[in-house]
Amino acid sequence: MNSKIKLYLGDCKERLKEIENNSIDLIFTSPPYADSRKNTYGGINPDYYVEWFMPIAGELYRILKPTGTFVLNIKERVVEGERHTYVLELILEMRKRGWFWTEEFIWHKKNCYPGKWPNRFRDSWERLIQFNKSKKFYMYQDNVMVPVGEWAKARLKKLSETDKLRDNSKVGSGFGKNISNWIGRDLAYPTNVIHLATECNNKNHSAAFPDSLPEWFIKLFTKEGDVVLDPFMGSGTTVIVANRMGRKAVGIEIVPEYYKIVTDSFISLQQTLFEESKNYVTNNVE
Ligand SMILES: C[S@@+](CC[C@H](N)C(=O)[O-])C[C@H]1O[C@@H](n2cnc3c(N)ncnc32)[C@H](O)[C@@H]1O
């Protein structure tokens, strides 16, 4: 893949077929939720969500490198008073088709305002489900380290014998929960709960990611020059952030107005870069 940005207009189920086998390092995406945004870009009936998604997942499997990662942002909606099970069914079906369900991150939307419902509280988190083709994938954990924090001062002073011994990681070279290893360090690894605020809708898209969300995963799973794909790119947050971070970016969007938002962003932000891939973009406008 030579150009730095490739943008496709159309249904990703079809356009993904144009992408080479084993060529993508990170797929980071949020597909349309089940029926939930009917008024904007259409929704998928929750009862058929897995059936709709599997042909797309098959293409994603083909184009992801064996060392790459697929992160799917999704959340089950409430149907007739209970959570629908399509996300759980999707995970089971993905596993049947060869994907490893490696991890699940929680995106805590820390600026959610409260609401009032008779039987539940305001939703303020979403799933980010990590799938891999192989158990050996690239992960640059040091890139997302965080300050050790106040807990360390009190906790590390009073280590019990168990604290010093327990829970060394059973995989590879990690040290798991053995907290004595943090003595004298300024930075620690984060947990799998990511606390990020949503952004006001200033991107002309009702479901745009905050930039910090794809940024965190791009740092964690890719290095400069790697290829990042968002097959449901919407207003293009993933591709714009990936490009800013020196990664190659590939995006697909079915709604022409959203697709144009992204091409316009590249025109206004990165005239030179856009010029390089302009022919490609234009050739792919249907
Ligand atoms: C949840 S939004 C993604 C928003 C995006 N993360 C952002 O930051 O703007 C899903 C997007 O997928 C697009 N979409 C829906 N079905 C599609 C398909 N079959 N192929 C490509 N894009 C599709 C929708 O038009 C919508 O813009």
Ligand as a Chemical Component Dictionary entry (heavy atoms), coordinates in Angstrom:
data_LIG
# 
_chem_comp.id                   LIG 
_chem_comp.type                 NON-POLYMER 
_chem_comp.pdbx_formal_charge   0 
_chem_comp.three_letter_code    LIG 
# 
loop_
_chem_comp_atom.comp_id 
_chem_comp_atom.atom_id 
_chem_comp_atom.alt_atom_id 
_chem_comp_atom.type_symbol 
_chem_comp_atom.charge 
_chem_comp_atom.model_Cartn_x 
_chem_comp_atom.model_Cartn_y 
_chem_comp_atom.model_Cartn_z 
_chem_comp_atom.pdbx_ordinal 
LIG C1  C1  C 0  -21.301 4.847  14.088 1  
LIG S1  S1  S 1  -20.990 5.679  12.616 2  
LIG C2  C2  C 0  -19.257 5.922  12.625 3  
LIG C3  C3  C 0  -18.847 7.260  13.138 4  
LIG C4  C4  C 0  -17.332 7.448  13.125 5  
LIG N1  N1  N 0  -16.682 6.603  14.092 6  
LIG C5  C5  C 0  -16.926 8.900  13.355 7  
LIG O1  O1  O 0  -16.064 9.167  14.192 8  
LIG O2  O2  O -1 -17.505 9.774  12.716 9  
LIG C6  C6  C 0  -21.193 4.449  11.398 10 
LIG C7  C7  C 0  -21.021 4.927  9.964  11 
LIG O3  O3  O 0  -21.086 3.786  9.102  12 
LIG C8  C8  C 0  -21.708 4.162  7.878  13 
LIG N2  N2  N 0  -22.200 2.915  7.252  14 
LIG C9  C9  C 0  -23.338 2.228  7.525  15 
LIG N3  N3  N 0  -23.400 1.111  6.787  16 
LIG C10 C10 C 0  -22.258 1.090  6.030  17 
LIG C11 C11 C 0  -21.729 0.176  5.078  18 
LIG N4  N4  N 0  -22.383 -0.943 4.758  19 
LIG N5  N5  N 0  -20.538 0.452  4.520  20 
LIG C12 C12 C 0  -19.848 1.585  4.847  21 
LIG N6  N6  N 0  -20.313 2.500  5.737  22 
LIG C13 C13 C 0  -21.496 2.244  6.331  23 
LIG C14 C14 C 0  -22.800 5.112  8.331  24 
LIG O4  O4  O 0  -23.212 5.950  7.275  25 
LIG C15 C15 C 0  -22.113 5.862  9.474  26 
LIG O5  O5  O 0  -21.525 7.062  9.016  27 
# 
loop_
_chem_comp_bond.comp_id 
_chem_comp_bond.atom_id_1 
_chem_comp_bond.atom_id_2 
_chem_comp_bond.value_order 
_chem_comp_bond.pdbx_ordinal 
LIG C1  S1  SING 1  
LIG S1  C2  SING 2  
LIG S1  C6  SING 3  
LIG C2  C3  SING 4  
LIG C3  C4  SING 5  
LIG C4  N1  SING 6  
LIG C4  C5  SING 7  
LIG C5  O1  DOUB 8  
LIG C5  O2  SING 9  
LIG C6  C7  SING 10 
LIG C7  O3  SING 11 
LIG C7  C15 SING 12 
LIG O3  C8  SING 13 
LIG C8  N2  SING 14 
LIG C8  C14 SING 15 
LIG N2  C9  SING 16 
LIG N2  C13 SING 17 
LIG C9  N3  DOUB 18 
LIG N3  C10 SING 19 
LIG C10 C11 SING 20 
LIG C10 C13 DOUB 21 
LIG C11 N4  SING 22 
LIG C11 N5  DOUB 23 
LIG N5  C12 SING 24 
LIG C12 N6  DOUB 25 
LIG N6  C13 SING 26 
LIG C14 O4  SING 27 
LIG C14 C15 SING 28 
LIG C15 O5  SING 29 
# 
